[in-house]
Amino acid sequence: MDTKKIAILSIFTALCIGIQLAPRPPNIEFTSFICFVIGAVYGCVIGSSLGALTMFINGFLSPWGIAGMILPFQMAGMSLFGLAGGIFGKLINRRISKTRLSVEAAILGAFFTLMYDLITNFGFAILYGLAFIPILIFGMTFSIVHICCNTLLLGIGFAPLFRIIKNFQGESKE
């Protein structure tokens, strides 16, 4: 990674950590949104590194307590958001409408939030020797909130933020 990419990764990691540490309700977060957008703009490596690094640091500083053994599952899940954003960013057509881009981002947000929740719930079940299905049922309310939040964030915020960052860099996809 060159110096510019390390600086970008550092800045957005600091932003995500600041947001993660701010008081908020459980499962309403902006990190997955930011990882997805940054992955779409800067590529899979930066996006997935941002997700993993943010969750690693958050695992020790979170106001909800130290993550413990679930940390690798959180890192993998959030890294997936950045990776997915990187792939999505490469597939965005220059002439795609803002509406279509928003709908696609919302659908991907819902899907990858579900994947994140499945990964972390699976990790929790394995680590504590619990059955996976009861863990899913117990966490269903949290997952629904998480999926709805990320679907809205990506549906409303992806297209404008993606285009703002691209325009700022002089790489407009329009």
C-alpha positions, 0 to 999 in steps of 0.5 A, a space after each residue: 500500500 502506498 502512502 496515500 492509501 495508508 493515509 486514507 485508511 487511517 482517516 476513515 478508520 479513525 472516523 469509524 472508531 469515533 462513530 463506534 465509540 459514540 453513544 448509540 442504540 445497539 445495532 444502529 451503526 455507520 461502520 458497515 455503511 462507511 466500509 461499503 462506500 470506501 470499498 466502492 471508491 478505493 477498492 476491495 483491499 482498502 474497504 476490507 482492511 478498513 472493516 477489519 481494522 475498525 472492528 479490531 480497534 473497536 473490539 478493545 475500546 467499545 462502550 459495550 465491553 471488550 469483544 473477546 473471542 468473538 472479535 475475529 468473527 466481527 472482523 471477518 463480517 465487517 471486512 466482508 462489507 468493504 470487500 463487497 463494496 469494492 466489487 460493487 464499485 467496479 461494477 458501477 456503470 457510468 450511466 447508471 441512474 441514481 435510483 437504480 444505484 440506491 436500490 442496488 446498494 440497499 439490497 446489498 446492504 440488507 444482504 451483507 448485514 444479514 451475512 454479518 449477523 449470521 457470521 457473528 451469531 455463528 461465532 458466538 454459538 461456536 465459542 460458547 458451545 450453544 446451538 446456532 438456531 436458538 442464538 439466531 432466534 434470540 438475536 432476531 430483534 437485533 438483526 432486524 434493527 441492524 438490517 433495516 438500519 443498513 438498508 436505509 443507510 445504503 439506500 439513501 446515502 450510498 449514491 450521493 456519498 459515492 459520487 461526492 467522493 468521486 467528484 472530489 477526487 476528479 474521478 466522476 463516474 457521470 
